[in-house]
């Protein structure tokens, strides 16, 4: 399961993707957090302070039939 937020990821979008992917993994579901764009300065600071690795950029199209979870998002596209 790919977990990601909106195109201009801010701190709550990144933190939610990381947290929800971790929750899914704790339930035995193969999940990974991604981001769709560059991190802003605030988000970099938060992740560095918490010593949490930034999610990888989702740089490829998601294959049809893949499971995704959109977080901190208000659009379907």
C-alpha positions in Angstrom: 0.0 0.0 0.0 1.4 3.4 -1.0 0.5 6.1 1.5 0.9 9.7 0.4 -0.6 13.2 0.7 -0.9 16.2 -1.6 1.5 17.6 -4.3 3.0 20.3 -2.0 3.8 18.2 1.1 3.8 20.1 4.3 4.5 18.8 7.8 1.1 17.4 8.5 0.9 15.7 5.2 4.3 14.0 5.6 3.8 13.1 9.3 0.3 11.6 8.5 1.7 9.5 5.7 4.6 8.3 7.9 2.2 7.5 10.8 -0.5 5.8 8.8 2.0 3.6 6.9 3.5 2.6 10.3 0.0 1.8 11.6 -0.7 -0.4 8.6 2.6 -2.2 9.0 1.8 -2.8 12.7 -1.4 -4.6 11.4 0.6 -6.8 9.1 0.0 -4.8 6.0 2.9 -4.0 3.6 2.7 -0.2 3.5 5.2 2.5 2.6 5.0 6.3 3.0 5.8 8.5 0.0 5.8 12.2 -0.8 4.9 13.8 -4.0 7.2 16.8 -3.9 10.0 18.6 -2.2 10.0 19.1 1.6 9.7 22.6 2.9 12.1 24.0 5.5 9.8 23.4 8.5 9.2 19.7 7.5 12.9 19.1 7.1 13.5 20.6 10.6 10.8 18.4 12.2 12.1 15.2 10.6 15.7 16.0 11.4 14.8 16.9 15.0 12.8 13.7 15.4 15.5 11.7 13.6 12.9 10.3 11.1 13.9 9.6 7.5 12.0 11.5 4.9 9.7 9.4 2.7 10.9 8.7 -0.8 9.4 10.7 -3.7 6.8 8.7 -5.5 8.4 9.2 -8.9 6.7 6.5 -11.0 3.1 6.0 -12.0 1.2 3.7 -9.7 0.2 0.5 -11.6 -3.5 -0.1 -12.1 -5.0 -2.1 -9.3 -2.5 -0.9 -6.7 -3.8 0.0 -3.3 -3.2 3.6 -2.2 -4.2 5.7 0.8 -4.4 9.4 0.4 -3.9 11.4 3.5 -4.3 15.2 4.2 -6.0 15.4 0.8 -9.2 16.8 -0.5 -9.2 15.8 -4.1 -9.4 12.5 -5.9 -6.7 13.4 -8.5 
